[in-house]
Amino acid sequence: MTKKMLDDFTVVDFTHVLAGPHCTKMLAEHGAEVIKIEPTGGEMIRVFPTLKEGRSAHFVQHNIGKKTVAIDITTPEGQKICHELVKQADVVVENFAPGVMKKHNLDWDTLRQLKPDLVMCSISCFGQTGPLSHLPGFDYIGQAYAGIIDLNGERGRPPVFGEYAFGDLSTSTHAYAAILTALIHRMNGGGGQYLDICLMEVLFSYHEMNVQLFDTTDGEFVCERSGPSHPLFAPIGIYTCKGRYIFIIGLGHSWDSLMKVIGREDMLSDPRLADVSGRGKHTDEINAAIEAWLDTIEDVETAVAILQEKRIPAAPILTIPQVMELEHTKERGMVRTVSDPVFGTVKIPRTPMRFSQFPDSPDLQAGMLGQYNHEVLRERLGYDEQQINELENTGVIGSKNI
Amino acid sequence: MTRKHVLDGVKVIDFSHYVAGPHCTRLMAEAGADVIKIEALHGDSSRHLPVMKNDRSGYYIQHNRGKRCLGLDLRTQEAQDICHSLIKDADVVIENFTPGVMAKYNMDWAALSKVNPDLVMCSISCLGQEGPLARFPGFDYIGQAYSGVMGMTGQADGPPALSGMAFGDISTGAHAYGAIVSALFHKANGGGGQYLDMSLLDCLFSYHEMNVQVYDASGGALVPKRSGHQHSFVAPLGLFKCGDRYLIIVAIGPQWVNLCKLLGKEEWIDDPRFADPVIRNENRDEISEAIEGWLATIGDPDKAVKILVEDNHVPAAPVLDVPEVMEHPHMVQRGIVQTIDDPKFGKVKIPASPMRFSEFPEPLNLQASGIGEHNAQILMDQLGYSAEKVAELTGAGVIGSKDT
């Protein structure tokens, strides 16, 4: 049998909502045994849509492949179970607000005593230190503080935010990557360590030029939201074609090809438009020329096909159903179907890491609340039925079919 | 022996350019890997992106510190031989050309896995290595458009809006880094080498934390649409104006109760119309009105954030612009902005790597190199070429360098 990449690794998972669960989902998909510790009432996203018979498809998407155990970690008995599990584990992941793990005797200083070569990763909105660290955070809070939301929307109009949680999900990828790196370091004799990963820093790293532009122009350049067109370069932006939208990028050689396609060779010899910066000063004029051409084209698909054949980067701006129906998406299996005892099946995005040795996404299900209480306590920790029943009766552990 | 960082000893041959690939190898260099960047004789195109100073690009510096540079003409047999020799002894190869280009240079997985069966090779592309769209040229925004991400950004009644930063490229670079270290881990455990096909499209699409399942599990009844400054499915989650600034307020968890009390709407706590974030969304105008009314009585955005977050634990934040982020005391204390002292450019500020390892709290001191700056060093010290041979290859245009 082929071993999966993280076979034989155990993760104790104290995460909830998104940024943590997506990280431990990836660990599970790559073969690790993930024991997810939840409060006995279930974690927050178990009530998020879509709901069916009390079951959340949102929870399913981010928690496939984990053994769900529901423990009240505010009790000494609950903490004792957690400590016993951590002693046998390789990795601990958590995403509470800083300080919560310490309150429950589950912080790094406590856990490293129990398991010196542990890799522990905390994921938070603002990081474990600094004046904002103790504040509650969500994806959009991190986006606001990282200067991201300010850059979305029309110039002179209120900012907008994108309705997808790239802050949470991509921070969890950074956490996954940091954990794997730390495991490599441990394997090379470097021992365990603590990882402090936060949304604000991950999101801030997405400014591929704004920080150095502001800094090296001595504050002369301050990036602003610019609606459908790029603030600096042209043509880069969103154009209208028969009531729908298309994205076109005419940089480098594509500038020449684009002007030929739209029948505006005259622009190629215009000295004002000789380079990228010059063209960026005449965005409106260039955009008008492109829109005039688009008016003569039948529809977005035709326009995209014409441009792509000339190797000009272009794309239709798709809705979610359109993405899911796209031939390319289907051929690559970008949408995967997972099975669930309540929903039957649920479609979710495929985890984007593709390994040639493991081409298929593993068939994993999300646990019901506390589904693995008995198995984990009995098989990993050697508790007998009587002990388990007592923990159940005192409310230290619990379960529910959601 | 003390290890200098977590990826100490890992050898990377880097054929990448622009952002998505270079960001991945930047993360590897910052984690202590030995990265050799292979560039065409005219250099990575991003060497011309702003800000330019002394013929040096601040953009290039940000994404290419800590890499040794080899400038060569990949079309020549000699250059391909040099690459194969380096790859024989390497752990990782990374590239982000349009699919098909590496094969043209005898550098595709089929060729390289014969040169080094234990190799981990990672290709990063916009739309993936196969499928009907794979051959088309791509950039971050093309991936955003095809993934449905761009369509979800903007006012409900207006056109979509593009985001002013390259989160598709940078976060795909981070995914690639994550996949590479997984594969290295597998290799170290005896699993052998393998090929990784990373695309912006896959990564961006994975950011739909609910849009795909909501559409599917509702049987198509719920179609996710951009909704500007209020979330489509849960409330309250949105942007609200206070004085001259926008605030984001997210009260979808237990903090809802605190918000009700703060707004003087205790009666909402047990009102079935506001029972959970989804039901509340049906009555969100009423909630927004109450929030806006309260914000108007406060007037000062800093004060409003303090009352919401510090005093009542309701998640909220001011929408900051980039200079404000750079000067914020929290970012300053955590060192999120890193100052690089480039030999040609001088000082330049960039975002620091977001991965923090307790064993290595200080970033390595790394600089960006010129085109082909390490040609002689790599060919002579690593591959045993003579000085005469290096001169001959330079004369023939197989290798070259430029101080840029």
Interface residues (C-beta under 8 A of the other chain):
Chain A: K3 M5 L6 L18 H22 M26 H30 M44 V47 F48 P49 T50 L51 K52 A57 H58 V60 Q61 H62 W108 F126 G127 T129 G130 P131 L132 S133 L135 P136 G137 F138 Y140 I141 G142 Q143 A144 Y145 A146 G147 I148 I149 D150 L151 N152 G153 E154 R157 P158 P159 V160 F161 G162 E163 Y164 A165 F166 D168 L169 S170 T171 T173 H174 Y176 A177 A178 L180 T181 A182 L183 I184 H185 M187 N188 G189 G190 G191 Q193 Y194 L195 D196 I197 C198 M200 E201 V202 L203 F204 S205 Y206 H207 E208 M209 N210 V211 Q212 L213 F214 D215 T216 T217 G219 F221 V222 C223 E224 R225 S226 G227 P228 S229 H230 P231 L232 I236 G237 I238 T240 Y245 I246 F247 I249 L251 G252 S254 S277 Q308 R311 I312 P313 A314 A315 P316 I317 L318 T319 I320 P321 Q322 V323 M324 L326 E327 H328 T329 E331 R332 M334 V335 F343 V346 K347 I348 P349 R350 T351 P352 M353 R354 F355 S356 Q357
Chain B: R3 V6 L7 D8 G9 V19 H23 L27 A31 S45 L49 P50 V51 K53 G58 Y59 I61 Q62 H63 W109 L127 G128 E130 G131 P132 L133 A134 F136 P137 G138 F139 Y141 I142 Q144 A145 Y146 S147 G148 V149 M150 G151 M152 T153 G154 Q155 G158 P159 P160 A161 L162 S163 G164 M165 A166 F167 D169 I170 S171 T172 A174 H175 Y177 G178 A179 V181 S182 A183 L184 F185 H186 A188 N189 G191 G192 Q194 Y195 L196 D197 M198 S199 L201 D202 C203 L204 F205 S206 Y207 H208 E209 M210 N211 V212 Q213 V214 Y215 D216 A217 S218 G220 L222 V223 P224 K225 R226 S227 G228 H229 H231 S232 F233 V234 L237 L239 K241 Y246 L247 I248 V250 I252 G253 Q255 D276 P277 V278 V309 E310 H313 V314 P315 A316 A317 P318 V319 L320 D321 V322 P323 E324 V325 M326 H328 P329 H330 M331 Q333 R334 I336 V337 F345 V348 K349 I350 P351 A352 S353 P354 M355 R356 F357 S358 E359
